[in-house]
């Protein structure tokens, strides 16, 4: 049972068994895909799976571009680069794609037809590796199928990022939106400005939990962990991540936040801020720092230099410049900023933000790339028509942008923010915001129903966002992402093109898919809720309340203390 659901699958009598005689054949265009397939299969099957050579008459798994791609299903915009046909017969396997990406996705379908243990990195079974005879034809509904990873709030190592790339590739997610800078950390080496990582990549501690109201209703930090946190990617790390992802047909799309969410940059270079005389540290709280960029030409030039190095590292057609949640109070109270607004012939602080974003977008576009930013970039002035809008505050940004002629990536917070809680259980480990279940994500449609056909064409796809204020380990990351990413993959690949959505039928396939996640080592959230350790002893299956859990821990602590005292005596 395949995830995402294919447009067409027709099973026929017979099977094909992969054994020590099986060979893998590839064309120059599909050689990288062949290497990927061999790597996955060799680890779990211990079979040689050599390339075709000599005159040996051996069964073959053939990976090739379709000789007549017009026969393949049509993808978004009439494209077929990601379309494929997988044909399994008793004599062999043929995967044909409209492009190398299509062949790769055909390989993903092939792997799902095998036992789930095929995803393990070592051999655990010695039985046959048998495929059902079948013909699968498929193509995606949307060109942009993405997940955003915030590595600024909590840093993820290079190895952990590569692991996520593999997970996304299995689910045919083709964009990793890499959120690299924030108030709480700067994560990418910029050689011209080394203090961005020397100073900006580490904070002295981190807030624990969400803000809580005091007696006057003012939100306060409940406490901090007292532990330094940080890290960054060297430029060679970035090149490695980009290359590794490209081999799996995942495009890494960078984002550098401006003109707000820049406290880490200001800690390194105070002259970029409205108050250069103030000595700032990298922010230790969650939320939005009020420190923002000033509007001097030198500051714009600084970030143009930053974007030049970013553009040199990332071949992505899209380069993110942020633009969201920028406080205006420092600009409102600063005489020099008010003078700058008049110099530029602007009316107010909203137009000033639009001017800064416009300058950086124009620079990105002068380098042959397309700028994209959060839906706030629609405010305060005329945005370049080539800029792409990421709509996160519900779907209104998508509607407005599409009607103005901008391309749109939909990522509404009330549908696909994967840092949001997954139930109302008192032991849900990240109890923030609204509940977003697997079923909620499965229902996601990135195209607003109110758009005309012409406007709908501007919606190039959607993505889910993984903010990490409360996600401080890779295990917690797995828990928040999966299996909701499987539901996202189907929403963006299959949508309604493969037939009307049926969440019950998806749930049946998902039950089988969880064995694949197990084999991949993904610590996903079980449908029954958080892990059993959160249950009260003697009351199986009932989640503990906070009070009950605290009492239980107190009792254990007392027992440990009593045992220690007894041992000492």
Protein Blocks (a to p, Z undefined) as FASTA:
>chain_A
ZZdddfbdcddeddddddfkbccdddfklmmmmmmmmmmmmmmnopakiacehjbdcddd
dddddfblmlpccdehhiaklgccddddfkbccdddfbfklmmmmmmmmmmmpcfklmpc
bdfbfbdcdddddddddddfbfbdcddddfklpccdfklmmmmmmmmmmnopabdcddfb
dfkbcfbdcfklmmlmmmmmpcfbdcedjddddfkopacdfbdehiaceddddfklmmmm
mmmmmmnopacddddddfehklmmmmmmmmlpmblmbccdddfbecjdfbdcdfbfklmm
mmmmmmmmmmmmmmcfbdceejpaiafklmmmpmklmmmmmmnopablmlmmmmmmmmmm
mmmmmnopacdddfklmgoiacdfkbccddfehjllmmmmmmnopacddddfklmcckbc
fbfbfklfblghjdddfklmmmpcfbdfkbcfklmmmmnbdcddddfklmcbfklmmmmm
pcklmmmmmmmmnmmmnopcdfklmmmmmmmmmmmmmmnopacddfkbpcfklpcehiah
iacdfklmmmmmmmmmmmmmmmmmmmmZZ
